[in-house]
């Protein structure tokens, strides 16, 4: 098969040839854009799910649709080091310039911006903003975010334009900044401004949003996406090949879907290697088996190994103990028992793994899980489990020493 015509795209956040199984989320976002432009409020979306299920792909699709609908947009992938004030401040500067405001409206906007506390208007004839770190307290930041959204949203409405911010990995937003952002969006919605924020993050985001502001559930939908249905998984695998004039026989389809378990990234990775190694169409189960080691190696290297490298040896032992218990979610007490320790003694390790984005606290109190599908399978392949020593063995070790 010609690798130049390979229709599969397993890159990080890369939109697949066939975006299957996400019609409802896309339709809801299209409705949001249309309603905002008409001055009517509508819930935005924070897409949640494990890594590799297509959250970033979907958020990128949202951005494409917003730009096609005449919105000015900004997209950011957050990290633990990200600063929302810095990012959004620069976005507001750029968007105000792109709106090409009249002299009268520009002066009115600058008057509003001059009243900010954390942000300072540094150019009397433009929209450049700087941040005063000494005044970066939550109350002042909230007030400033609200004013930024009101000024930007009002100016956009006057020009018949919409504004859309897209934030990937929203779980890395600092708590105070997240609260300020939600408050600002809430005020913009109340004023009927054509401004929205859409985001994507790990499954525990709805809880964090609710803790941040009680009205977050009225501002956002929180659709959780995961493995595709059998019908959608089949489409994601078969349709791209058909567009290039190739087919799979039924047994090859079933085997590939069994190996990928419906996860979008896995389908793209397997599809890529099956295509490159198959000699001709139709693709057979033998072609899938030939490609299987290559696909598994690519998944290990591209998804799992890059993440395990972030962990210390103690943290890896914790992850291995989780995997020994089978599929998650996992009781933190059961993991501690598997390590021969206590939940309190392991709390620092557990929190560091959460901070690194390797595990997350589920909605069920006292439970955790991996942030990447099938990470437990990788850990069992990657690392030997060391059973904790029993009291008897410990006593025998002390006697022998």
C-alpha positions, 0 to 999 in steps of 0.5 A: 500500500502506498504510504504517501496515500496513508489516510491515518493520522495518529499525531497528537491532536491531529484531526483524523480523516473521519471524525467519527462519534462526535456529532452531538458535541459538534452540533451543540457547539454550532448551536452555541455559536449561532445563539451567541451571535444572536444575543441569546445565552447558551451553555459552552462545553468542557470536554472531559475524558482520558488521554488519547480519546480525542479531546484535543481533536474535538477542541481543534474542530470547535476552533475551526467552526468558530473561525468559519462562523466569523469569530476571533479565536485563541487556543492555548494548551495549558501546563502547570507553569501557564499563567491565564492572566498573561495568556488572556491579556495578550489575547485581548490585546490582539483581538482588540487590534484585529477588530479595527475599532473606530476612534470613538469606540477605541477610546471608550475601550481604553477608558474601561481598560485604564480602570483595571487593577492587575492589568495596566494599560501601557499605551494610551493610543493602543491596547497593550497591557502589562501585569502588576504582580504585586496586585495579583490577588484573586479579587482584583484578578476576578474584577479585571477578567470581568472588565476585560471580557465586558470590554472585548465582548462589547466591542466585538458585538458592535462589530458583529463579531464573536469571540471564542477562547479554547483552553486545552488541559484545563485541569492545569489552570491555577484555582484562583485563575480558574475561578476568575475565568468562570466569573468573567464568562458568567458576567459576559453571558449575563450581558448577552455578549458574543463571547465564550470559553470552551475547554478540554481536560481530564474526567475530574474537571466537572468537580473542580469547576463546581468547587470553583464556582457553584454556577459553573454547571449552568455555564458549561456542559461537561460531555465525557468522551471515551472509546467509540461505539462499535459502529463509530469505531468501524467508521473511523477505521474503514471510511478513511481507507475507502476514500483511498480505494482500499477495503478491509475484509470483515475478519480484519475489521473485527481483529483491529477493533478488538485490539484497539478497543475503540480508542480513537488514537489507537485506531489511527496508530494501528491503521497507519501501520496496517496500511504501510505494511499491507501489500494490497487491498483488501486488508486481511487479518494476516496484515493486521497481525504483521502490523501489530508489533509495530503499532504496539511499539509505537503506542508504548513509545508515543503514549506510555514511555514518555509519561513514565519517564516523568516519574521517579522510581518510587512513583513508578512502584506506585503505578505498578502496584495500581496495575497489579490490581487490574483495571481501575478505578482503584481504592487508594487503600488497596494500592497502599496495601499492595505496596505494604504501606499506608495511604498517609505514608503514600499521600505525597507520592500520590499527589505528585502523580496527580500533579504530573497528570499520570493519575487523577482522583475520580468522582468516587471519594478515595479512588484514583485511576490512570489518565491514559487508557490501558496504562495498567497493561503497559505497566504490567509489561514494563515493570516487575511487581515487587510484593511487599514483605510480610511480617514473618519475612521481615522478622526472618530478615532481622534474625539473619542479619 
